[in-house]
C-alpha cells in the first residue's frame, strides 16, 4: 500500500488578507497600550470580527503578540545585513543608517511594540532575541574588527558603536512625536529624516575614519 503524503493547503487570499488586517490592528493596539492593556476582544471589535473568528487564526493573545513581533523582527532582520555583508565600511554605514531610519519612519507602531517589549526586559521574546539578534550583532562587530585590523577604520568599542547606531535611528520611531512637537510641526517630514541621516552617518563615520 502506497503512503499518501498529506496535502498542505495554501491559505486563500481572503484568509491572508484577514490575517494581515488582524496583525495590523494588533500591532497598532499593542504599540499604544502594551501587552497588558490589549485584549483579543478589543482587537476583534476594532475589526468587526467575533472573538471566535479571531481565535481561529491565533488561539491566544500571547501567540498573536509574538506574531506581531515576528513580523517586525522579520522585516528588520531582512534589511540589517548592510554591515555584516559589506566590503567597504563607509558605504556600509550610510546604507545601514538609511535603512534603519526608513524602517523607523515607515513602521512606527511595530517599532513601538518592539521597544515596549525590550523596556520590559523582553519577558515574552527573549528567546528570539538571543537566537536571532545576538548572532547578527556579533557578525557586525566582527566585521568592524576586521576592517580595523585591515587599517580601514580606527579601533573603537564596536559593540557600543552598534548600540549607538541602533538607538540614534530608533529614536526617530520612539520619539518622533516628541521631536515634531518641539519643532512645531504635526509630524517629521522627508527633510527631517534626510537631515537626521546625514548627521548620524557623518558623526559615526568621523568617529571611525582614520587620521589623514
C-alpha positions as CSV (number, residue, x, y, z in Angstrom):
1,X,0.0,0.0,0.0
2,X,1.4,3.4,-1.0
3,X,1.6,6.0,1.7
4,X,-0.1,9.2,0.6
5,X,1.6,12.4,1.8
6,X,-0.7,14.9,3.5
7,X,-1.7,17.8,1.4
8,X,-0.6,21.2,2.6
9,X,-3.2,23.7,1.7
10,X,-2.2,27.2,0.7
11,X,-4.3,29.8,2.6
12,X,-6.8,31.6,0.4
13,X,-6.3,35.2,-0.5
14,X,-9.2,36.2,1.7
15,X,-7.7,34.4,4.7
16,X,-4.4,36.0,4.2
17,X,-6.0,39.5,3.9
18,X,-7.9,38.8,7.2
19,X,-4.7,37.7,8.9
20,X,-2.9,40.8,7.7
21,X,-5.7,43.0,9.0
22,X,-5.6,41.3,12.4
23,X,-1.8,41.7,12.6
24,X,-2.0,45.3,11.7
25,X,-4.7,46.1,14.2
26,X,-2.9,44.1,16.9
27,X,0.3,46.0,16.2
28,X,-1.5,49.3,16.5
29,X,-3.1,48.4,19.8
30,X,0.0,46.7,21.3
31,X,2.0,49.8,20.3
32,X,-0.4,52.2,22.1
33,X,-1.5,50.2,25.1
34,X,1.2,47.5,25.6
35,X,0.6,43.8,26.0
36,X,-1.4,44.0,29.3
37,X,-3.6,46.8,28.0
38,X,-4.9,44.9,25.0
39,X,-7.5,42.1,24.8
40,X,-8.5,39.8,22.0
41,X,-11.9,41.3,22.3
42,X,-10.7,44.8,21.7
43,X,-8.8,43.7,18.6
44,X,-11.8,41.7,17.3
45,X,-14.2,44.6,18.0
46,X,-12.0,47.1,16.0
47,X,-12.2,44.8,13.0
48,X,-15.8,43.9,13.4
49,X,-15.0,40.3,14.0
50,X,-16.2,37.8,16.5
51,X,-13.8,36.6,19.2
52,X,-14.1,33.0,17.8
53,X,-13.2,34.2,14.4
54,X,-10.0,35.8,15.6
55,X,-9.2,32.7,17.8
56,X,-9.4,30.6,14.6
57,X,-6.3,32.4,13.3
58,X,-4.4,32.9,16.6
59,X,-5.6,30.8,19.6
60,X,-4.2,33.2,22.3
61,X,-3.2,36.8,22.8
62,X,0.4,35.7,23.5
63,X,0.6,33.9,20.1
64,X,-0.8,37.0,18.3
65,X,1.6,39.2,20.2
66,X,4.6,37.1,19.2
67,X,3.3,37.0,15.6
68,X,3.4,40.8,15.6
69,X,6.9,40.8,17.0
70,X,7.9,38.1,14.5
71,X,6.6,40.3,11.6
72,X,8.6,43.3,12.9
73,X,11.7,41.3,13.5
74,X,11.5,39.6,10.2
75,X,11.3,42.9,8.3
76,X,14.1,44.4,10.4
77,X,16.4,41.4,10.0
78,X,15.9,41.3,6.3
79,X,17.3,44.8,5.9
80,X,20.1,44.7,8.5
81,X,22.8,42.9,6.6
82,X,24.4,46.1,5.4
83,X,27.4,45.8,7.7
84,X,28.0,42.1,8.1
85,X,27.9,41.5,4.3
86,X,29.7,44.7,3.2
87,X,33.2,45.1,1.9
88,X,33.7,48.8,2.5
89,X,32.9,50.5,5.8
90,X,31.8,54.0,4.8
91,X,29.2,52.7,2.3
92,X,28.0,50.2,4.9
93,X,27.4,52.9,7.5
94,X,25.5,55.0,5.0
95,X,23.3,52.1,3.9
96,X,22.7,50.9,7.5
97,X,21.6,54.3,8.8
98,X,19.4,54.9,5.7
99,X,17.6,51.6,6.0
100,X,17.1,51.8,9.8
101,X,15.7,55.4,9.6
102,X,13.4,54.3,6.8
103,X,12.2,51.4,8.9
104,X,11.6,53.8,11.9
105,X,9.6,56.1,9.7
106,X,7.5,53.5,7.8
107,X,6.7,51.2,10.7
108,X,6.5,53.3,13.9
109,X,3.9,51.1,15.5
110,X,6.0,48.0,15.0
111,X,9.0,49.8,16.5
112,X,6.9,50.8,19.5
113,X,5.8,47.3,20.2
114,X,9.4,46.1,20.0
115,X,10.6,48.9,22.2
116,X,7.9,48.2,24.8
117,X,9.0,44.6,24.9
118,X,12.6,45.5,25.3
119,X,11.9,48.0,28.0
120,X,10.0,45.4,30.0
121,X,13.1,43.1,29.8
122,X,11.8,41.1,26.9
123,X,9.7,38.6,29.0
124,X,7.9,37.2,26.0
125,X,10.5,37.4,23.3
126,X,13.9,36.9,24.9
127,X,14.4,33.6,23.2
128,X,14.1,35.0,19.8
129,X,16.3,38.0,20.5
130,X,19.0,35.6,21.8
131,X,18.7,33.3,18.8
132,X,18.5,36.0,16.0
133,X,19.7,39.4,17.1
134,X,22.8,38.3,19.1
135,X,24.4,36.4,16.2
136,X,23.7,39.4,13.9
137,X,25.3,41.8,16.5
138,X,28.3,39.5,16.8
139,X,28.7,39.4,13.0
140,X,28.5,43.2,12.7
141,X,31.1,43.7,15.5
142,X,33.4,41.1,13.8
143,X,33.2,42.9,10.5
144,X,34.2,46.2,12.2
145,X,37.0,44.4,13.9
146,X,38.2,43.0,10.6
147,X,38.1,46.5,9.0
148,X,40.1,47.8,11.9
149,X,42.7,45.1,11.5
150,X,43.0,46.0,7.8
151,X,43.6,49.6,8.7
152,X,40.4,50.9,7.1
153,X,38.9,52.3,10.3
154,X,40.2,53.2,13.7
155,X,39.5,50.8,16.6
156,X,36.6,51.6,18.9
157,X,34.3,49.6,21.2
158,X,32.3,48.3,18.3
159,X,29.6,46.7,20.4
160,X,28.7,50.1,21.9
161,X,29.0,51.6,18.4
162,X,26.3,49.3,17.3
163,X,24.2,50.3,20.3
164,X,24.7,53.9,19.3
165,X,23.6,53.1,15.7
166,X,20.5,51.3,17.0
167,X,19.5,54.0,19.5
168,X,20.1,57.0,17.3
169,X,17.9,55.6,14.5
170,X,15.3,54.0,16.7
171,X,14.7,57.4,18.4
172,X,13.0,58.6,15.2
173,X,10.3,56.0,15.7
174,X,10.1,56.0,19.5
175,X,10.4,59.8,20.0
176,X,9.2,61.0,16.6
177,X,6.0,62.7,18.1
178,X,8.2,64.4,20.7
179,X,10.7,65.6,18.1
180,X,7.9,67.0,15.8
181,X,6.2,68.7,18.8
182,X,9.5,70.5,19.7
183,X,9.9,71.5,16.1
184,X,6.4,72.9,15.9
185,X,5.1,70.6,13.2
186,X,2.5,67.9,13.1
187,X,4.9,65.2,12.0
188,X,8.5,64.7,10.9
189,X,8.8,65.0,7.1
190,X,11.2,63.9,4.4
191,X,13.6,66.7,5.1
192,X,13.8,65.9,8.8
193,X,14.7,62.3,8.1
194,X,17.3,63.3,5.4
195,X,18.9,65.7,7.9
196,X,19.0,63.0,10.5
197,X,20.5,60.6,8.1
198,X,23.3,63.0,7.1
199,X,24.0,63.9,10.7
200,X,24.1,60.4,12.1
201,X,26.2,59.0,9.2
202,X,28.6,61.9,9.4
203,X,29.1,61.6,13.1
204,X,29.5,57.8,13.0
205,X,31.9,57.9,10.0
206,X,34.1,60.7,11.5
207,X,34.4,58.6,14.7
208,X,35.7,55.7,12.6
209,X,37.7,57.5,9.9
210,X,41.5,57.0,10.1
211,X,43.6,60.2,10.6
212,X,44.9,61.6,7.4
